[in-house]
């Protein structure tokens, strides 16, 4: 009997990627194969995203495609929390589960096509099945979120904050490092809040009293001797402690901080944490302590009640903050979000104009930041190799979301290799450089 095969589609953010990797690892342990097409799969699993309208549309389109091509489809992930809507659109779905529910996904797969063996974990690749290249991996340190941002329904779908124990996180990190991972990308819904639900109880499983707070955890990860990169870091005062670790060289001087806006009035209507903080002053203090710090962020324009004055305040913030990388979304109502009931919605065409203006301003800022790096040298990791060219990243570039360093005429390089690079040029998004030495 041939082994059963599963078609798997993973959509959404890095947190969803980690969920997908857990399911794929369990499937591989139980002897399932993976199909590259819908047609040849015994069952298809679609891990969905439901954060914004565009993500919902992509998820629905993917489910529809899988249903038409195969018909035996299991839906999981954030959009799975809207089960009634999915049942109405796709009544023939085999099962619908929410996010972080690999057990229900496996039960649904078993019901359709039972495994041929008991789980054989010793046959798995080191570190489990990964959707990322071998040299980097996402490390999720917590699930859920305690915030009640008015534009977001993630807490409704993923629940309140549940932090993993430090020993659990470190054990996974050590397994990944042993498997050849040389860059850990720390992710969660709110990385800065890690451990607040554990009430500072020391974790003794590591052989020492390790406090379940983000600073202690990041310090322990940094001692593993690999690159540690922090994503989704909210700008609380204790982030200063993380920047101190960066200045000491223990973790990469890189912060992904989702500021979302610069106007305190808009931030209050968004119900954002740290809405009363002086983020500009905080950025300046971070850079004083760690001058090489690279900061990326995301913003929303067109939020209900956003006036021209609010928007100009945001543009002024971008020019002053000099963030290295910025992403932007045009606000769109999300079913179940409290922001839907706010007065003074912004006209869609005006919101789009603001988006284009913001990205134009930030492009000027980003290009100027890149220009400042010309003539410098840095350690870079090779992500792709193609004939005599290669794509690399330094501490300042996170995979998939930031730019790259283009290395022309580079030979004898391999993916995952680290090389010293001289930065020789730039454009609006990327750097160019040459490899130093043999």
N, C-alpha and C positions, 0 to 999 in steps of 0.2 A: 504494500500500500504506500503510495506517495505521501509525503508529508503535507499537511494543510498549509495554505499560503494566505497571508493577510496583506491587503493593500493599505497603506497608511499615509495620511496627509496631515501635516502639522502646520497650523496657521497661528498667527499672533506673535506675542512678545517672547522674550527670553525665558520668562517664567513658564510659559506654555511649552516651550521647547524642552525644559527640564521634565515636565509632566510626560511629554511624549517619550522621552528617553527612558523613563521608568517603565512605561507600558511596553515599549519595544524590547527592553531588557527582559522583562518577564515572558514575553512571547517567545523570544529566542531561547530562553532557558527551558521552555516547555516544548521545544522542537518545531515551532512554527517557522515557515519560510516567509520571505517578503517578496511581494510581486511588484514589478515596476509599472504594471498597467492595471487598470480597473478590470479589464476583461478576464485576466488570468487569475484573479484573486477569488478565494472561496468566500471571503468577507472583507469589507472595507471599513476602516475606522477613520473618522474625520475629527481631529482635535480642533475645535473652532475658537474664534475670537469674537467677542461681542462688545468691545469697548466703545467704538464710535460707529456711526452709520456705515462708513466705507468698509470697516472690518466686518460688520454684520452682512453687508451685501456680498462681500467676497466669500464669507462662510456659506451663505445660502446658495450662491452660484456653484461652489465646490460640491456641496451636498447634492444639488440638482444634477450636476454632471456625473457624480458617482452613482446616483440612483438610476439615471438613464443608461449608463454604461454597464452597471453591474446589478443594482437592485437590492443587494444584501449589504446594508449600510448601518453602522453604529455611529452615533454622534456623541461626542464628549466635549469637555471644555466649557468656556464661559457662556457660549450661546446655549449650551445645554440647560442652563438655569431657566431658560424661557421655553420649557418643554411643551406647554400648550400651543404656543405659536408654531413650533416645529411639527407637532402632531397634526395641526391643521394643514400645514403646507405639504408635509410628507407623511401621510398616514401609514405608509408601508415600511417606515424605518423599523429595524429590528430592535433597537434600544436607544434610549436617550439618557445620558448621565451628565452630571455637572462637572466642574473642574476638580482636580485633585482626587479623583475617584477611580483609581486604576483597578481596584477590586471589582467594581461593578462592570467596568469595561471587559475585564478578563472573564467574568461570569457570562456576559453577553456573547463573547467570542466562543466560549466553551459550549454554550447552548446551541450555537449554529454549527460549529465544527469542533468537536472534542479534540484535545491534544492526544498525540500518540505515545507520550511518555510522561513520567514524573519529571518535575523540574531538575535539570542537570546544570546547576550553577557553576560547577567547576569547568564547564566547557565554554563559558561566556568569555568574550574578550575582556582583558583587564580593564576595570573601571566601568564595565557594562557597555551597552549599545549607545553610541553617541551620534548625534546629528551634526556635530561640529568636526572640523579637522582634528587630527590626533593631538596637535600641540596646544590646543586651548579647549577649555570647557567651562560651562556655566555652573556655578555653585549656588544653589538656592538655600538661604539660611533661615527663611521663615515663610509662612503662608498667611494670607489674609491681611487685613488692614483695619485699624481702629478709627480712622478718620471718616468724616462724613462730608467729603467735598460735594458740593451741590450738583456738579456736572457729571459725577462718576457713580456707577453702580457696582463697581468691583467688590466692595464689602458685602453687598447683597449676594453676589454670586460666589465669592470666595470666603466669606465669613470674616470674623474678627481675627486679629493678629494671633498667630500661634508660632512661637519661636522654637526652632530645633535646639536641642541641648548642644552646648559647645563640643562635647565629646563626639556626638553624632556628626556634626559638621566637620570636625577635624579628621575623624575616621574616613569620611568620604573624600576629603581633600587629600589625605595621605594615599588613599587607593588610586586617586587620579594621578598624583605625582609619580607613584610607582609604575603606572601604566604609560608614562611618557609625557603627561601634560606638563607644560612649562609656563602656562598662564591661566590663572583662575579668575573668572569674571563673576564677582559676587553680585547676586541679584535677589530681590524680594519686592514686595509692594512698597515697603518703607524701610530701607536698610538702616537708617539712623535709629529707628525704634526697636531694633533687635534686642530682645531680652527683657523689655519692660514688663512683659506678662509673666516672667519667671521670678519676679520679685527679688532679684539679686541673690538667689540661692546659689551657693558655690557648687560647681560640678566637679566631683572628685574622681571621676572615671579616667581622667587623663593622668592621674598620679599626682596632681597638684590642685590646689583650690583655684579653679578657673572661673572667674565671675562671668555670668551670662549677660554681658553688655558688649556693644559693638566694638568699643576700643580694645577690650581684652581679646575678643575673638579675632579681630583684624591683626592685632599684634602677634597672636599665635599662628595665624595663617602666614604672616610675613616671615616667620622664623622657619618656614618650610623651604625657603631658598628659591622660590619661583616668583614670577610676576603675579601680583595681586592687584586687581583693578576693581574699583568700587562704582556700582551703578545704583540709581534711584536713592540718592542720599539727600534727605530733606535738610534744609539749612538751620538745624538747631544749634545752640551755642556749643554743645559738646562735640560738634564736628571739628572744632579747633583742635581737639586731641588727635583726630585722625590726620589732620594736616601736619601735626607735629611728627607723626610716624612717617609721613611722606618726606618731610624735611630731613629726617634721620636716615632716609634711604631704605626703610624697611618695606614699604609698599610703594607702588607707582604713584607719582605725583599727578593724579588724574581724578577728577570728580565729575560724576554725572548728577546734576542737581536740577530737578524739575521745578523751576521757579514758577512757571505758568503765566505770571504777569508781574508788572512792577508797581501798579497802582494799588495802594493799600485799600482803597474803596472797593475795587474789583476783587482783590484777594479776599476781602471780608465777605463779599457776596458769593464768592466761590467756596467759602468756608475752608480755606486752605490753612493747614497748620503753619505756625510761625508767620502769620499774615502781618503781625505787628513788628516784625524784625526789620532792621535796617540792612537789607541784603547787600546793598552797595558797599556799605562800610564793612560788612563781613567779608565780602570778596577781597576788598583792599587789604584787610588784615591777614587773610589767608596768603595772599601773594607777598606780603611783607615777610611772612614767616617762611614761605616756600616759593621763591620767585619763578621757578620753572613750572609751577602748577598749571595744568591744562584743565579747563572747565568747559563742559558741554551742558546744554539745557534745552528745555522745550517750553513753548509758550502757546497760549490760546488767544486768538483775536476774534472779535465779533461776539463776545460774551454778552448776554442781556444786560443792558444798562451801560455798556461801554460807550463813553462819549469820545468826541475828538480829542478832548483834553486828556482823558485817560490814555488814549492811544499814543498821543505825543509824549506823554510821560514814559510810556514803554519804550518808544524809540530813543528817548534821551537816556534811559537806563542802559540800553544796548550799546550806545556810543560810549558811555562812561565805563561800563563794566568790562568791555573788551573781552567778551566770552570767545573762546576758541571755536566752538561749534554750536549751532543752534538749529533746532527743528521747530516747526510751527504747524498748528492745526487751526482751521477755521471752525469755530464752534458750531456744533450741530446737536439738536435735541436727541437725547438717548431715552428710550422708553424706561420709565421708572425713576428718572433723575429729578431731583427737586428743582433744579434750575429751569425746568420746563415751565414752572409756574411764575417765574420772575417777570416783572413788567419790563417794558421798553426793549423788545427784541431788536437786534441790529439787522437791517436789510441785508440780504444775502450778497447782493452785488457790492455793497459797501464793505462788507466783511472780507470779500475776496480782494478788493482793492487794498485793504489794510494788510492782508496777508502778503500780497506782492510787494508792497512798500517795505514791510518789515524784512522780508527776505532780501530785498535790494540793499537795505541798510546793513544788515548782518553780513551780506556778501562782501561789502567793503571792509567791514571789521575783520572778518575771517581772512581775507586776502592780505590785509596789513599784518595780521598776526603771523601768517605763513611767511611773508617777506622777511620778517625779523629773524627767522630761523636760517635764512640763506647764509652760508659760510660756517655754520655750526656743525658739530659732529654728534652722533648719537648711536646708541645700540638699537638695532632693529631686528625684528623677526620676519622671516620669509614666509609669506602666505601662499603665493602662487609663483610658479616658474613656467616660462613659455619661451623655448628656444634661447635667445640671448637676452631676454628681458625677464624681470621679476617684479612682483609687487610685495612691498614690505610695510611694516608698521613699527613705530617707536612707542615710547610710553604715552605719547599724546594722542594716539589713534586707537580707538576700540574697534574690533571687527564689526563689519556690517553697517555701522551707524556713522562712522567718521571717514575721512579721506584716507589716502594711502601715500606711500613713497614709491615712486616709479624708478626702478633701477634699469637703465638701458645698457646693453653691452655687458651685462653680468653673466658669467658662465660658471659652471661647476657648483651651483647653489642647489640646495634641497629644501623642500617645505619643512618648516619648523626650525631651521637653522637660524642662529643669531649671528649677525655680522655688524661690524662698525661701519657706519655710513657717513659720508660727507654730503650735506645738503647743498645742492648747486642751483636749484631753481624752484619756481612755484607757479601755480595758476590760481583760479578762483577757489579751487577745492582741494587740490593735491600738491604734493611736493615731488621734486625729482632729485636724484642723488646718485652717487657712485660709491661702490664698495671700497673700503680702505684695506690695503694690505692683501696678502695672499688668501 
